[in-house]
Amino acid sequence: MTTAANKTLVQQVYTDAASRSGTTFADNLADDASWIVTGQYSWSHEFRGRDAILNGLMGHFRSFFAVRPRTVGYNFIADGDFVAVEARGDNLTKAGLRYDNQYCMIFRIENGKIKQIKEYCDSTLVERVLGSFPEQRKLAGAAEPPR
């Protein structure tokens, strides 16, 4: 795919995320994709494979919200297979706490599919509002600390 096509794909992922759909992401996630949550906190981990991403990481994340989480992308920079996105959450947890994290996400697209995601965010906010990531959920996927 071209740089422009990769950027358009990721923009559509965020259009769906803003409307709480999420279908473009799931439909375009490679079976052997990885999502790396960077940093040195309990959520830091490399989630390997479609199931580890959709059910492990995202399943746990979505469990904190009564409605599908909303994330709005507002700055997209593409170069070849990579698309960088600045985004902001707009969410209220079931416990009534605001979870409006700021993100920088780096997507790598391969053959029209999302192959890798690196997530940079406010880790202090994550653990203050959502708590520690359960170790047993990490073990469900191929467990490895992020590089």
Protein Blocks (a to p, Z undefined) as FASTA:
>chain_A
ZZklmmmmmmmmmmmmmnonommmmmmgcfkbccddedjdfklccdedjklmmmmmmmmm
mmmpfbdcddddfbdcdehjbccdddddddddfkopacddddddddddeehiafbdcddd
dfklmmmmnopadfklmmmpccdddZZ
